[in-house]
Amino acid sequence: MMDSISLKEMKIYGYTGCLPEEKENGQFFFVTVDMYFGDIPGRITDDLNDTVNYAEVYGIVEDIVSNGKFNLIEHMAYEVGRAVIAYSSLIDSVKVKVRKPDAPVDGEFESMETVISVKRKEAVIGFGGNMGDSEKIIEEALEALRADPAIEILRLSSLYETEPVGYDDQADFLNGCALIRTYLEPLELLHVLQKIELDFHRVRTIKNGPRTIDLDLLLIQGVRMNTEELTVPHPRMYERAFVLVPLKEIGMYNGEIPGGKEVKLYRKQGML
């Protein structure tokens, strides 16, 4: 059973609604925020630094509700949940309920309300490169990933030296995998990875060709999707030993490793 902290029925005046008069005149909203934790260290230490500060959470909620002019209370609740989960890495998930007792709807009712959840999920990133000082570039790309406050690296594989796949006329690659924890939506996470690739001058001129850095979103906990922009799980990961060997090392794969291209240990875990 998870530990939790709740702020119940916070009464805040805001300007959310689809009608112009709602954004102009405003109304009261009642917001409940339930925060869930693996455990709250403060229950043992009795230290405010080992839990969340209720007053600060209230301030976060009040700022969004009173200053935001959203069309939908669903979006208001989502923005509240995102801001609260970003406030502390101790928080695993947030449930936000917004009640709108004065919704402009004909008929008798107590209130209109929505409940929205925001959760941290585990995801797996595959990384690699074969242009320039690949080891240094990988180290710096992982540091850029760590610097994002929405992302926590949980486990990191060793680096492996692997022969190229799909286009042989190029240098061998260094490859590995990282297990991360994030509250970002899948496409948001993809865009973070793409931004880091661009920062390290990744270009796509030859399919499967040489690159400074490659950051592939392989898996996301509880997510299966297939769009033009992103497919998760990665459609070819189970065919590639250079992905499965580091995946097995970080405990995210326990199946057979296919033969073919050689995968050699380059640098042991913990050296990055």
C-alpha positions as CSV (number, residue, x, y, z in Angstrom):
1,M,0.0,0.0,0.0
2,M,1.4,3.4,-1.0
3,D,1.8,6.3,1.3
4,S,-0.3,9.4,0.4
5,I,-0.9,13.0,1.2
6,S,-4.0,14.9,0.3
7,L,-5.1,18.5,0.1
8,K,-8.9,18.4,0.1
9,E,-11.4,20.8,-1.4
10,M,-9.2,23.8,-1.9
11,K,-11.5,26.7,-2.7
12,I,-9.9,28.9,-5.4
13,Y,-11.4,31.6,-7.6
14,G,-10.5,31.0,-11.2
15,Y,-11.4,31.9,-14.8
16,T,-11.7,28.6,-16.6
17,G,-14.5,27.8,-19.0
18,C,-15.5,27.7,-22.6
19,L,-17.8,30.7,-22.4
20,P,-16.4,34.3,-22.6
21,E,-18.2,35.3,-19.4
22,E,-16.6,32.5,-17.5
23,K,-13.2,33.8,-18.4
24,E,-14.3,37.4,-17.7
25,N,-16.2,37.0,-14.4
26,G,-14.7,33.8,-13.0
27,Q,-16.1,31.5,-10.3
28,F,-15.0,29.3,-7.5
29,F,-13.4,25.9,-8.1
30,F,-12.9,23.2,-5.5
31,V,-9.6,21.3,-6.1
32,T,-8.5,18.1,-4.3
33,V,-4.9,16.8,-4.9
34,D,-4.0,13.3,-3.8
35,M,-0.2,12.6,-3.9
36,Y,1.1,9.0,-3.8
37,F,4.5,7.9,-2.7
38,G,6.5,4.6,-2.6
39,D,7.1,5.8,1.0
40,I,7.5,9.1,2.7
41,P,10.9,9.3,4.4
42,G,9.6,12.0,6.8
43,R,7.4,9.4,8.5
44,I,10.6,8.1,10.1
45,T,12.9,11.2,10.1
46,D,10.2,13.7,11.2
47,D,12.0,16.2,8.9
48,L,10.1,18.5,6.5
49,N,12.8,18.0,3.9
50,D,11.7,14.4,3.7
51,T,8.1,15.0,2.7
52,V,6.2,17.7,0.7
53,N,5.4,21.1,2.1
54,Y,1.6,21.5,2.1
55,A,1.8,25.3,1.9
56,E,4.0,25.1,-1.2
57,V,1.8,22.6,-2.9
58,Y,-1.2,24.8,-2.1
59,G,0.6,27.8,-3.7
60,I,1.3,25.8,-6.8
61,V,-2.4,24.8,-7.2
62,E,-3.6,28.3,-6.4
63,D,-1.3,29.9,-9.0
64,I,-2.5,27.6,-11.8
65,V,-6.2,27.8,-11.0
66,S,-6.4,31.5,-10.3
67,N,-4.1,32.6,-13.2
68,G,-4.9,30.1,-15.9
69,K,-7.7,30.7,-18.4
70,F,-8.4,27.2,-19.7
71,N,-11.4,26.1,-21.7
72,L,-11.7,22.8,-19.9
73,I,-11.4,21.8,-16.2
74,E,-9.8,18.6,-17.5
75,H,-6.9,20.6,-18.8
76,M,-6.7,22.7,-15.6
77,A,-6.6,19.4,-13.6
78,Y,-3.8,18.1,-15.8
79,E,-1.7,21.2,-15.5
80,V,-2.1,21.1,-11.7
81,G,-1.1,17.4,-11.7
82,R,2.0,18.1,-13.8
83,A,3.1,21.0,-11.7
84,V,2.6,19.1,-8.4
85,I,4.5,16.0,-9.6
86,A,7.3,18.2,-10.9
87,Y,7.6,19.8,-7.4
88,S,9.1,16.7,-5.8
89,S,10.8,13.6,-7.1
90,L,9.4,11.8,-4.0
91,I,5.9,11.8,-5.6
92,D,5.2,8.8,-7.8
93,S,1.7,9.9,-9.0
94,V,-0.9,12.6,-8.5
95,K,-4.7,12.5,-8.7
96,V,-6.4,15.8,-9.2
97,K,-10.1,16.3,-8.8
98,V,-11.7,19.6,-9.8
99,R,-15.2,20.5,-8.9
100,K,-17.1,23.3,-10.7
101,P,-20.3,23.9,-8.7
102,D,-21.5,26.9,-10.7
103,A,-21.1,25.4,-14.2
104,P,-23.4,27.3,-16.7
105,V,-25.6,24.2,-17.3
106,D,-29.4,24.3,-17.2
107,G,-30.8,21.9,-14.6
108,E,-30.2,20.9,-11.0
109,F,-26.9,19.5,-10.0
110,E,-24.4,19.6,-7.1
111,S,-21.4,20.2,-9.3
112,M,-19.6,19.2,-12.5
113,E,-16.2,17.5,-11.8
114,T,-13.3,15.7,-13.4
115,V,-10.5,13.5,-12.0
116,I,-7.2,13.4,-13.8
117,S,-4.1,11.3,-12.9
118,V,-0.4,12.1,-13.7
119,K,2.1,9.3,-13.1
120,R,5.8,8.7,-13.3
121,K,6.6,5.8,-15.6
122,E,9.8,3.8,-16.3
123,A,11.1,3.9,-19.8
124,V,14.2,2.5,-21.6
125,I,16.4,4.6,-23.8
126,G,18.9,3.0,-26.2
127,F,22.0,5.1,-27.0
128,G,24.9,4.8,-29.4
129,G,27.2,6.5,-31.8
130,N,30.2,6.0,-34.1
131,M,31.4,9.5,-35.1
132,G,33.9,11.5,-33.3
133,D,34.8,10.7,-29.7
134,S,31.8,8.4,-29.2
135,E,32.5,7.7,-25.5
136,K,32.7,11.4,-24.7
137,I,29.6,12.3,-26.7
138,I,27.6,9.5,-25.0
139,E,28.7,10.7,-21.6
140,E,27.7,14.3,-22.4
141,A,24.4,13.2,-23.9
142,L,23.6,11.3,-20.8
143,E,24.5,14.3,-18.7
144,A,22.0,16.3,-20.8
145,L,19.4,13.7,-20.0
146,R,20.2,13.9,-16.3
147,A,19.9,17.7,-16.4
148,D,16.3,17.5,-17.4
149,P,14.3,17.8,-14.1
150,A,11.5,15.6,-15.5
151,I,13.9,12.7,-16.0
152,E,15.7,10.5,-13.5
153,I,18.2,7.8,-14.7
154,L,17.7,4.7,-12.6
155,R,20.1,2.2,-14.2
156,L,22.8,2.4,-16.9
157,S,24.3,-0.4,-18.8
158,S,27.9,-0.9,-19.7
159,L,29.1,0.4,-23.1
160,Y,29.4,-2.2,-25.8
161,E,31.3,-2.1,-29.1
162,T,29.1,-3.4,-31.9
163,E,29.4,-3.9,-35.6
164,P,27.1,-1.7,-37.8
165,V,23.7,-3.1,-38.9
166,G,22.0,-2.2,-42.2
167,Y,25.0,-0.2,-43.7
168,D,28.4,-1.8,-43.3
169,D,30.7,0.8,-44.8
170,Q,31.2,2.7,-41.5
171,A,33.0,2.4,-38.1
172,D,31.8,0.2,-35.3
173,F,29.4,1.7,-32.8
174,L,29.4,2.1,-29.0
175,N,26.0,1.2,-27.6
176,G,24.2,0.9,-24.3
177,C,20.8,1.3,-22.6
178,A,19.4,3.4,-19.8
179,L,16.4,2.8,-17.6
180,I,14.8,6.1,-16.7
181,R,11.8,7.4,-14.7
182,T,9.7,10.3,-16.0
183,Y,6.3,11.9,-15.9
184,L,6.7,13.1,-19.5
185,E,4.2,12.0,-22.1
186,P,5.7,9.6,-24.8
187,L,5.9,12.3,-27.5
188,E,7.3,14.8,-25.0
189,L,10.0,12.4,-24.1
190,L,10.8,11.6,-27.7
191,H,11.2,15.4,-28.4
192,V,13.6,15.7,-25.5
193,L,15.7,12.9,-27.0
194,Q,15.6,14.5,-30.5
195,K,16.6,17.9,-29.0
196,I,19.7,16.3,-27.4
197,E,20.5,14.5,-30.7
198,L,20.4,17.9,-32.5
199,D,22.5,19.5,-29.9
200,F,25.2,16.9,-30.7
201,H,24.8,17.5,-34.5
202,R,23.0,14.3,-35.3
203,V,22.0,14.2,-39.0
204,R,20.0,11.6,-40.9
205,T,21.5,11.5,-44.4
206,I,22.0,7.8,-44.8
207,K,19.5,5.2,-43.4
208,N,21.3,3.3,-40.7
209,G,24.4,5.3,-41.5
210,P,27.1,6.9,-39.2
211,R,25.9,9.3,-36.5
212,T,27.3,11.2,-33.5
213,I,24.6,10.1,-31.2
214,D,21.5,8.0,-31.4
215,L,18.9,8.1,-28.6
216,D,16.0,5.6,-29.2
217,L,12.9,5.4,-27.1
218,L,12.6,1.6,-26.8
219,L,10.0,0.9,-24.0
220,I,7.6,2.8,-21.8
221,Q,5.9,1.2,-18.9
222,G,2.3,0.4,-19.7
223,V,2.4,2.1,-23.1
224,R,1.9,0.5,-26.5
225,M,1.5,2.9,-29.4
226,N,2.1,3.0,-33.2
227,T,2.0,6.4,-34.8
228,E,3.8,8.0,-37.7
229,E,6.1,9.7,-35.2
230,L,6.6,7.0,-32.6
231,T,6.2,3.3,-32.2
232,V,6.6,1.8,-28.7
233,P,7.9,-0.8,-28.0
234,H,10.6,-0.2,-30.6
235,P,9.6,-2.5,-33.6
236,R,13.1,-3.9,-34.2
237,M,14.6,-4.0,-30.8
238,Y,14.1,-7.8,-30.3
239,E,16.1,-8.5,-33.5
240,R,19.2,-6.6,-32.4
241,A,21.8,-8.1,-30.1
242,F,23.4,-4.6,-29.5
243,V,20.1,-3.6,-27.9
244,L,19.3,-6.8,-26.1
245,V,22.7,-7.4,-24.5
246,P,22.6,-4.0,-22.6
247,L,18.9,-4.5,-21.9
248,K,19.6,-7.8,-20.3
249,E,22.4,-6.2,-18.2
250,I,20.0,-3.7,-16.7
251,G,17.3,-6.3,-16.0
252,M,14.9,-5.3,-18.7
253,Y,15.1,-8.5,-20.9
254,N,15.5,-12.1,-20.0
255,G,15.1,-13.8,-23.4
256,E,17.6,-15.2,-25.9
257,I,20.2,-13.1,-27.7
258,P,20.1,-13.4,-31.5
259,G,23.3,-14.3,-33.3
260,G,24.9,-12.4,-36.1
261,K,26.8,-9.1,-35.5
262,E,29.3,-9.3,-32.7
263,V,28.7,-7.4,-29.5
264,K,31.8,-6.9,-27.3
265,L,32.1,-5.3,-23.9
266,Y,33.8,-1.9,-24.2
267,R,33.5,-0.4,-20.7
268,K,32.0,-1.8,-17.6
269,Q,28.9,-0.4,-15.9
270,G,29.5,2.5,-13.6
271,M,32.4,4.0,-15.7
272,L,30.2,6.5,-17.4
